[in-house]
Amino acid sequence: MTVNNKIVVITGASSGIGAASAKLLASHGAKVVLGARRQERLEAIAADIQTQGGQVAYRVTDVTKAADLVALVELAKNEFGGIDVIFNNAGIMPTSPISALKTNEWDAMIDVNLKGVLNGVAAVMPSFTQQKHGQIITTSSVAGIKSFVGSGVYGATKFAVRNLMEVIRMESVKEKTNIRTTSLYPAAINTELLHTITDDSSRQGMNALYNAVGISPEAVARVVDFAIAQPADVNVNEFTIYPTAQA
């Protein structure tokens, strides 16, 4: 079982789980293609990977724009000759009570957390269908399997992603295209997600939790590496990643 020579596209790759996964996969021989909105962060991560002997390409990418995802997949094909995996990792988490009516933030979460994943799926589906193999990994959340006060809309986007991944897997079986899907349900992982919270009470509660029990994004990166490394006839489709100290 190995990720060596796998061509992996990663969104949300400029920090957190995406950056940690890119570095780990590249260190194990994968060819990684990074997409995110912050060019300077992409440049720094790519330089670090190259210094360590890894193979990497990157492109500034906004997952809310379908054309950006198509271009990112084309970059993988042009640089490395194909695509084996897409890791739909980009996401935002401006949690708040529904009664706060932060409707602009609701729209943003739907655009990034759900439509952004759909754009990634659409970008790889023609290639995966034609070559009759591929893997779609998506970062959902523990809020995609449990309901939390203050996370109604965020959780709704993550529940939707869970359903989407399972339906893709089931349809692929029917269509005999051998597309594997993996959904990740991280709990308190120390990333930049908390920076997107504008509601004071939500931010204070989340900061307290993460300060108490949060673990590094490398924990999730190891799960991503494991999922990709499985043989083609094995689909490991769901992982919940908790800090051991989190109730």
C-alpha positions in Angstrom: 0.0 0.0 0.0 1.5 3.3 -1.1 0.8 6.8 -2.4 4.0 6.8 -4.4 3.4 8.3 -7.9 -0.3 9.1 -7.2 -1.3 12.4 -8.7 -3.3 14.3 -6.1 -5.2 17.6 -6.5 -5.8 19.4 -3.2 -8.0 22.4 -2.6 -7.7 24.6 0.4 -4.0 23.8 0.2 -2.6 27.0 1.6 -2.9 26.1 5.3 -4.2 23.6 7.8 -5.3 20.2 6.7 -4.6 20.9 3.0 -1.0 22.1 3.5 -0.2 19.3 6.0 -1.6 16.7 3.6 0.3 18.1 0.6 3.6 17.9 2.5 3.0 14.4 3.9 1.8 13.0 0.6 4.7 14.6 -1.3 7.2 13.2 1.2 5.8 9.7 0.4 6.2 10.1 -3.3 2.9 11.5 -4.4 2.7 14.2 -7.1 0.7 17.0 -5.5 -1.2 19.8 -7.3 -2.2 22.6 -4.9 -5.1 25.0 -5.2 -6.0 27.9 -2.9 -6.7 31.7 -3.1 -3.4 32.9 -1.5 -0.6 32.8 -4.0 2.2 33.7 -1.6 1.2 30.8 0.7 1.0 28.4 -2.2 4.5 29.5 -3.3 6.0 29.0 0.1 4.5 25.5 0.5 5.5 24.4 -3.0 9.1 25.7 -2.3 9.2 23.7 0.9 8.0 20.5 -0.8 10.6 21.0 -3.6 13.4 21.5 -1.1 12.5 18.2 0.4 12.7 16.5 -3.0 8.9 16.4 -3.6 7.0 17.0 -6.9 4.5 19.8 -6.8 2.6 22.2 -8.9 0.1 24.9 -7.9 -2.4 27.4 -9.2 -4.4 30.2 -7.5 -7.9 28.7 -7.2 -11.3 29.9 -6.0 -13.4 26.8 -5.5 -16.6 28.8 -6.0 -15.6 29.2 -9.6 -16.1 26.0 -11.6 -13.6 27.1 -14.2 -10.9 27.4 -11.6 -11.3 23.7 -10.6 -11.3 22.6 -14.3 -8.0 24.6 -14.7 -6.5 23.0 -11.6 -7.3 19.5 -12.9 -5.8 20.4 -16.3 -2.7 21.6 -14.5 -2.3 18.1 -13.0 -2.7 16.5 -16.4 -0.2 18.9 -18.1 2.4 18.7 -15.3 2.1 15.0 -14.3 0.1 13.3 -17.0 -3.2 12.6 -15.3 -5.1 12.6 -12.1 -5.8 9.9 -9.5 -7.3 11.8 -6.5 -9.0 15.0 -5.7 -9.0 16.2 -2.1 -11.9 18.7 -1.7 -10.6 20.3 1.4 -11.5 24.0 1.1 -14.0 25.2 3.6 -15.1 28.0 5.9 -16.9 27.9 9.3 -18.5 31.2 10.3 -20.8 29.5 12.8 -23.6 31.5 14.5 -27.1 30.9 15.9 -29.7 30.8 13.1 -31.5 33.7 14.9 -28.5 35.9 14.3 -29.6 35.9 10.6 -26.1 36.2 9.2 -27.4 35.4 5.7 -24.4 36.5 3.9 -22.3 34.0 5.8 -24.9 31.3 5.0 -24.5 32.0 1.3 -20.7 31.9 1.6 -20.8 28.5 3.4 -23.1 27.1 0.8 -20.9 28.4 -2.0 -17.6 27.2 -0.6 -18.5 24.1 1.5 -21.1 22.6 -0.9 -20.8 24.2 -4.3 -17.0 24.2 -4.0 -17.1 20.4 -3.5 -19.5 20.0 -6.4 -17.2 22.0 -8.6 -14.4 19.7 -7.7 -16.4 16.7 -8.4 -17.5 18.1 -11.8 -13.9 18.9 -12.7 -12.7 15.3 -12.2 -15.7 13.2 -13.2 -15.1 13.2 -16.9 -11.5 11.9 -16.4 -12.4 9.4 -13.7 -15.3 8.1 -15.8 -13.2 7.7 -18.9 -10.2 6.0 -17.1 -12.5 4.0 -14.8 -10.7 4.8 -11.6 -10.2 7.7 -9.3 -10.7 8.8 -5.7 -12.7 11.8 -4.3 -11.8 12.7 -0.7 -13.8 15.5 0.9 -13.5 17.2 4.2 -16.8 17.2 5.9 -16.9 17.7 9.7 -18.0 16.1 12.9 -20.8 18.7 12.4 -21.7 16.6 9.3 -22.7 13.6 11.4 -23.9 15.3 14.6 -26.1 18.4 15.2 -24.6 21.3 17.2 -26.2 24.4 18.5 -24.8 27.4 16.7 -23.7 25.3 13.6 -27.0 24.9 11.8 -26.0 26.1 8.4 -22.4 25.0 8.6 -23.6 21.6 9.6 -26.2 21.5 6.8 -23.4 22.0 4.3 -21.4 19.2 5.9 -24.3 16.8 6.1 -24.9 17.5 2.4 -21.4 16.6 1.6 -21.7 13.3 3.4 -24.7 12.3 1.4 -23.1 13.5 -1.9 -20.0 11.3 -1.3 -22.0 8.2 -0.5 -24.2 8.6 -3.6 -21.2 9.1 -5.8 -19.8 5.8 -4.5 -23.0 4.0 -5.0 -23.6 5.3 -8.5 -20.0 4.4 -9.5 -20.7 0.8 -8.5 -23.7 0.8 -10.7 -21.9 2.5 -13.6 -18.7 0.3 -13.1 -16.4 3.3 -13.0 -14.5 2.3 -9.8 -14.6 5.7 -8.3 -13.7 5.6 -4.6 -15.0 8.2 -2.1 -13.7 9.1 1.3 -15.4 11.5 3.7 -13.5 13.0 6.6 -15.2 14.2 9.8 -12.6 16.2 11.8 -13.5 17.5 15.2 -11.3 20.0 17.0 -8.4 20.4 14.6 -6.2 23.5 15.0 -6.6 25.3 11.6 -7.6 28.7 10.4 -11.3 27.8 10.4 -11.9 29.7 13.7 -10.7 32.9 12.0 -13.9 33.0 9.9 -16.3 33.2 12.9 -17.7 36.7 13.4 -20.3 35.9 16.0 -18.8 36.7 19.4 -20.5 34.0 21.5 -19.7 31.3 18.9 -16.1 32.4 18.6 -15.5 32.4 22.3 -17.0 29.0 22.7 -15.0 27.5 19.9 -11.8 29.1 20.9 -12.2 27.7 24.4 -12.8 24.2 23.1 -9.9 24.3 20.6 -7.5 25.8 23.2 -8.4 23.0 25.5 -8.3 19.9 23.3 -7.3 20.9 19.7 -4.8 18.8 17.8 -2.7 19.5 14.7 -3.8 19.1 11.1 -1.1 16.5 10.6 -3.5 14.1 12.4 -5.9 14.4 9.5 -3.1 14.3 6.9 -2.1 10.9 8.1 -5.7 9.7 7.5 -5.7 11.1 4.0 -2.4 9.3 3.3 -3.9 6.1 4.6 -7.0 6.4 2.5 -5.1 7.0 -0.7 -2.6 4.2 0.0 -5.3 1.5 0.0 -5.4 -0.9 -3.0 -7.8 -0.2 -5.8 -10.3 -2.8 -4.6 -10.6 -1.2 -1.2 -12.8 1.8 -0.5 -12.4 3.3 3.0 -15.2 5.8 2.9 -15.6 7.4 6.3 -13.3 8.6 9.0 -14.1 10.6 12.2 -11.0 12.2 13.7 -11.3 13.3 17.3 -8.7 14.6 19.7 -8.5 11.9 22.3 -9.3 14.5 25.0 -12.5 15.7 23.3 -15.8 14.5 24.7 
